[in-house]
Amino acid sequence: MTVTASRDEGCMLAAWLVGTEHLSAEHSGEICIFEIDAEMIGETTISRSGIKAHHDSRLVTDLAEVAVPLDAAEPHT
């Protein structure tokens, strides 16, 4: 996947693998590949990555902030 983050205030670039809620809201957890808020973009970009439990009692939300040595406002793969 090649993406380019926006520096526009309030924007977020993200990719998630989401659960499916067609059987139950408890299946709503997601794997957050990355989330990058506009204000976190610079020569080094801060990205969040991890698990979001939402309503899935089998999961625990566990996100880490990771410093990525690139300017996410430029195309990157």
C-alpha positions in Angstrom: 0.0 0.0 0.0 1.3 3.5 -0.9 -0.1 6.3 1.2 0.4 10.1 1.7 -0.8 11.7 4.9 -2.5 15.1 4.9 -1.1 18.0 7.1 -4.6 19.5 7.1 -5.8 20.2 10.7 -8.0 17.4 12.1 -7.0 14.9 9.4 -5.9 11.3 10.1 -4.4 8.7 7.8 -5.1 5.2 9.0 -5.3 1.6 8.0 -7.2 -1.0 10.1 -8.2 -4.6 9.9 -11.6 -4.5 11.4 -13.8 -7.1 13.0 -17.1 -8.1 11.6 -20.2 -7.2 13.6 -22.8 -9.1 11.6 -23.1 -11.8 14.3 -22.5 -9.6 17.4 -21.1 -6.2 18.5 -18.6 -8.2 20.5 -16.8 -8.9 17.2 -15.9 -5.3 16.7 -12.2 -5.3 17.7 -9.6 -4.1 15.2 -5.9 -4.4 14.4 -4.6 -0.9 13.8 -1.8 -1.1 11.3 -1.2 2.6 11.6 -2.9 5.9 12.5 -1.1 9.2 11.8 -2.6 12.5 12.9 -1.7 15.6 10.9 0.0 17.2 13.8 2.3 14.2 14.3 3.9 14.6 10.8 7.4 15.9 10.5 10.8 14.7 9.3 10.1 11.9 11.8 6.4 11.0 12.0 4.7 9.6 15.1 2.3 6.7 14.3 0.0 4.7 16.6 -0.2 0.9 16.0 -1.7 -2.0 17.9 -5.1 -3.5 19.0 -8.4 -1.7 19.7 -10.9 -3.7 21.6 -13.9 -1.5 21.1 -16.8 -3.8 22.3 -14.8 -7.1 22.0 -14.4 -8.4 25.6 -11.8 -11.0 24.3 -9.4 -8.2 23.5 -7.5 -5.5 25.4 -6.8 -2.1 23.8 -3.0 -1.9 23.4 -1.7 0.9 21.2 1.9 2.1 21.0 3.2 5.3 19.5 6.1 4.6 17.1 8.5 7.1 15.7 8.9 6.4 12.0 11.9 8.0 10.3 10.0 9.6 7.4 7.8 12.5 6.5 4.4 10.9 6.1 3.2 13.8 4.0 5.3 12.4 1.2 4.2 9.2 -0.6 5.5 6.1 1.2 5.0 2.4 0.8 
